[in-house]
Amino acid sequence: MSVEHLFTSESVSEGHPDKIADQISDGVLDEVLRQDSKGRVACETLVTTGLVLVAGEMSTEAYVDVPKVARETVKKIGYDRSSLGFDWETCAVITSIDEQSPDISMGVDTGGAGDQGLMFGYATNETKQYMPMPIQFAHEIVKRMADLRRSGEIPFLRPDSKSQVTIRYVDDRPVELHTVVVSSQHDPGVSRERIREEIIEKVVRPCVPEGLGVPDSVLYHVNPTGSFVRGGPHADCGLTGRKIIVDTYGGMGRHGGGAFSGKDPTKVDRSACYAARHIAKNIVASGLAERCEVQLAYAIGVVQPVSIMVDTYGTGKIDENRLERIIRERWDLSPKGIIETFKLRRPIYRKTAAYGHFGREEEEFTWESLSHVEELKNAV
């Protein structure tokens, strides 16, 4: 007997207040790494009406003009005029940056993890990106809205937007689109009917995954409140690290709770999640499982993970304990090993801070490579 369920994931655009904060934090990190590849950064950002506040800790020889980084990031996103209620030229930028605690440095200097914690990586073969379909589809919707806004093809769009996608699953396989929710900031005076028509026709339908059923009964909720003129930091306060489910797998698979943006790669909150994704993706791509979740756990100052766990949800071709042994043998999961394997001391991070850290084809996203597929096939 078939088992059916609905699963929903959301994404938010680069102009969402929380994502503005993430991009500023990662912009600061990139500027440090551009000058000092060994620099250590823990950078948090708050944005609200007319204000950017950047705070945190750094240990680096680099000089970073934090206000300049913040303003350039805000401008690039599209907050470039005062009528949006927040713009790069007039917003105040306040900074409060201290040096990293020497107690943390002692553990990191010896090659250990910068903190304790648990990290998860996930992969599934339901999309070509080895990502869950709901979150992949949701990302593509908000990314396409941003592209059409910049190109002028949908001229009334403004930077702040959100999407939400519900997919019907049968026996854990996606079969049909059920509901799409899109809320996009827009210029005043644009009719609700025009917004709905253009977003459905120019944004949503071109993003529908190949092979997915799209019945006439699909529900589209476009700007369901009727108007979304006031948006971005003028409407809502934004904080770094508040979209951790958007950043990962849309709620499918577990999350250890650590955010990514603003953290240099010695922080395993970030780097070990990248490594766990790489392992899970290569296991699925090698055909050893249809779905795979990998958990890593670390202790501050300790070099190797204190535990490794693999869950293939009953789809694995070999025993999960054997997979765990293979992982220990074939991946260096020390913080130093992860950093070197994935070349993480480069200024590559601002790009990760919108539209997800996984399922991307950008060359810099080294953790998305399929470098271990043949090796895994040969191991069994």
Summary of the structure (lengths in Angstrom):
residues: 380
radius of gyration: 21.2
end to end distance: 32.6
largest distance: 63.2
contacts: 1353
relative contact order: 0.18
helix: 36%
strand: 25%
